[in-house]
Amino acid sequence: MKEPSIIGGIGFGFIETFDRADAALIQQLQHASSTDVTDSQNRTGAMDPGIKPLGSGKRVWGSAVTVDLPANDNLMLYKALQLARPGDVLVVNTNGGQRRAVWGELMTHTAMALALGGLVVDGIVRDGAAIRRLDFPVFCRGTAPVSVEKNGPGFVNGEMTCGGVVVRPGDLVVGDDDGVVIIQREGLSSVLDKMKQTEQWEIKRKEEIARGQALPAWLDSVMREKGLVPGIKKERLLE
């Protein structure tokens, strides 16, 4: 596979295009929950729980456009806005910039005009009340009034880390009140299949509870395996 060409240089530049998952598969994430996603990929992909929606009830889903910023500067975040396609989610690392805001109301208006899917930033935004009124999904660590500089460097559409999770351009983002989860682009089909299986299992379990089987059937067997049944010693189970 041909390496994508870098405009500028490593650390200060961008990659213009990248591979995205099939649009029909991405669409299936519209109602996916972060919990279902991480359960379907062996409890992996979840960002630091400090990154939460700016206002309850917000959801985000779509292909990631990655933005790696230096602390206290957002020049290349504007370039990311220019490169992103409708439905894309900007995923931003601020490299520890936790006191100054890299995003605000005017950038939110821009993102909405471009029909972007949302913003996930391991950092701070401002104009929180205005963003909530605009109803654009923003996931962040909080708000602060002071803005950042626009000098660079920074890089768009390279591999980076956000909230402790490696993110590449074209990976999938799912976020809700519980947090944000990343799906590797190559694993999307597998995750969607496992989510369907989990959905069927949960429907069955809810039906069991409604019929009076409040506790799961596996509980007694696990207690026995752990030696936590009266009259059975754990050591005997290891023989």
Secondary structure as UniProt FT lines:
FT   STRAND          7..9
FT   TURN            10..11
FT   STRAND          12..14
FT   HELIX           23..27
FT   TURN            28..31
FT   HELIX           34..39
FT   TURN            40..43
FT   TURN            49..50
FT   STRAND          52..53
FT   TURN            56..57
FT   STRAND          60..68
FT   TURN            71..72
FT   HELIX           75..83
FT   TURN            86..87
FT   STRAND          89..93
FT   TURN            95..96
FT   HELIX           105..113
FT   TURN            114..115
FT   STRAND          118..122
FT   STRAND          124..125
FT   HELIX           128..134
FT   STRAND          138..140
FT   STRAND          142..143
FT   STRAND          154..156
FT   STRAND          160..162
FT   TURN            163..164
FT   STRAND          165..167
FT   TURN            169..170
FT   STRAND          172..176
FT   TURN            177..178
FT   STRAND          179..183
FT   HELIX           185..187
FT   HELIX           188..210
FT   TURN            211..212
FT   HELIX           218..225
FT   TURN            226..227
FT   TURN            230..231
FT   HELIX           234..237
//
